[in-house]
């Protein structure tokens, strides 16, 4: 099994990412070629996003919503856009899509003046039928990309 060490930013606050370009702590992670655990899948996906685009990835970004903080698994930011990612399973796809949609709505409202365009991507290990995905998309307030990964 091939393994390498990669450096990825983590544990930043979304306010700091957007307004101060503070990307949090640069931490080293073990990149596993065939990830099994969710955390290994997150690291591998973030690494692939950074290698295939001009975006910088931040793991475990914090979004303050009222009295509670929500953790965003992956944030990918470049000069003009910010994309949030949520890793899910097929059985909790609809619930996680609604949760991610709610977060994106909050982000769009809160950071409207930032000049960034915000997107959301829901990542699943097994893609359900297009009928199910279309049904979920109809109940969302924002556009969301659904991708299969892992």
C-alpha positions in Angstrom: 0.0 0.0 0.0 1.5 3.3 -1.1 1.5 6.1 1.5 2.9 9.6 1.5 2.8 12.6 3.8 0.9 15.7 2.6 0.4 19.2 4.1 -3.1 20.6 4.3 -4.5 23.5 6.2 -7.0 22.8 8.9 -9.0 24.2 11.8 -9.7 27.7 10.5 -12.7 29.9 11.1 -14.8 30.7 8.0 -14.7 34.4 8.8 -10.9 34.3 8.9 -10.7 32.3 5.7 -12.9 34.7 3.8 -11.9 38.1 5.2 -8.3 37.7 6.4 -7.2 34.9 4.2 -6.1 33.0 7.4 -6.1 29.4 6.4 -5.5 28.0 9.8 -2.9 25.5 10.8 -0.8 23.7 8.2 -0.7 20.1 9.3 0.8 17.0 7.9 -1.5 14.1 7.0 -0.8 10.5 5.9 -2.2 10.1 2.4 -3.6 6.6 1.9 -3.9 5.4 -1.7 -7.1 3.3 -1.0 -8.8 5.1 1.9 -11.4 3.2 4.0 -12.1 5.5 6.9 -14.0 8.8 6.4 -11.1 10.9 7.6 -8.7 9.2 5.1 -11.2 9.9 2.3 -11.4 13.5 3.3 -7.6 13.9 3.3 -7.4 12.2 -0.1 -10.2 14.3 -1.7 -8.7 17.6 -0.3 -5.3 16.6 -1.7 -6.8 15.8 -5.1 -8.8 19.1 -5.2 -5.6 21.1 -4.5 -3.7 19.2 -7.2 -6.4 19.7 -9.8 -7.2 23.3 -9.3 -5.9 26.7 -8.0 -7.9 26.2 -4.8 -6.4 25.9 -1.3 -8.2 23.3 0.9 -8.9 23.7 4.5 -10.1 20.8 6.6 -12.5 21.1 9.6 -13.4 24.8 9.0 -15.6 26.3 11.6 -18.8 28.1 10.7 -20.4 30.0 13.6 -24.2 29.8 13.3 -25.8 31.6 16.2 -24.8 30.0 19.5 -23.3 26.9 17.9 -20.4 26.2 15.6 -20.8 23.9 12.6 -17.8 22.0 11.2 -17.3 22.0 7.4 -15.3 19.0 6.4 -13.6 20.6 3.4 -13.5 24.2 2.2 -11.8 24.9 -1.1 -11.0 28.6 -1.7 -9.4 30.4 -4.6 -9.5 34.1 -5.5 -13.1 34.2 -6.7 -14.9 31.3 -5.2 -15.3 29.2 -2.1 -16.7 25.7 -2.2 -17.9 23.7 0.8 -17.8 19.9 0.8 -19.7 17.3 2.9 -18.9 13.6 2.8 -21.9 11.5 3.2 -23.3 7.9 2.8 -26.1 6.9 0.6 -28.4 6.3 3.5 -28.1 9.8 4.9 -27.8 11.6 1.6 -31.1 13.6 1.8 -30.5 14.7 5.4 -26.9 15.8 4.6 -28.0 17.6 1.4 -30.6 19.6 3.4 -28.0 20.4 6.1 -25.4 21.5 3.5 -28.0 23.6 1.7 -28.9 25.3 5.0 -25.2 26.0 5.6 -24.8 27.4 2.1 -27.8 29.7 2.5 -26.3 31.0 5.7 -22.9 31.5 4.1 -24.5 33.3 1.1 -26.3 35.7 3.3 -23.5 36.3 5.8 -20.7 36.8 3.3 -22.6 38.4 0.5 -20.3 41.5 0.5 -17.1 39.4 0.3 -17.0 39.3 -3.5 -16.8 35.5 -3.5 -19.2 33.1 -5.2 -20.2 30.2 -2.9 -20.8 26.6 -4.0 -21.6 23.3 -2.3 -20.7 19.8 -3.2 -22.1 16.7 -1.6 -19.7 13.7 -1.9 -21.1 10.2 -1.6 -19.4 6.8 -1.9 -22.4 5.3 -3.9 -24.4 7.6 -6.2 -28.1 6.9 -6.0 -30.3 6.9 -9.1 -30.8 10.2 -10.9 -34.4 10.1 -9.9 -33.4 10.3 -6.2 -30.8 13.0 -6.8 -33.3 15.1 -8.8 -35.9 14.7 -6.1 -33.4 15.9 -3.4 -32.4 18.8 -5.6 -36.0 20.0 -5.9 -36.2 20.5 -2.2 -33.0 22.6 -2.0 -32.8 26.4 -2.0 -29.4 26.4 -3.6 -27.8 24.6 -6.5 -25.6 21.7 -5.3 -23.3 19.4 -7.0 -23.5 15.7 -6.2 -20.4 13.6 -6.9 -19.4 10.0 -6.3 -16.0 9.6 -4.7 -14.3 6.7 -2.9 
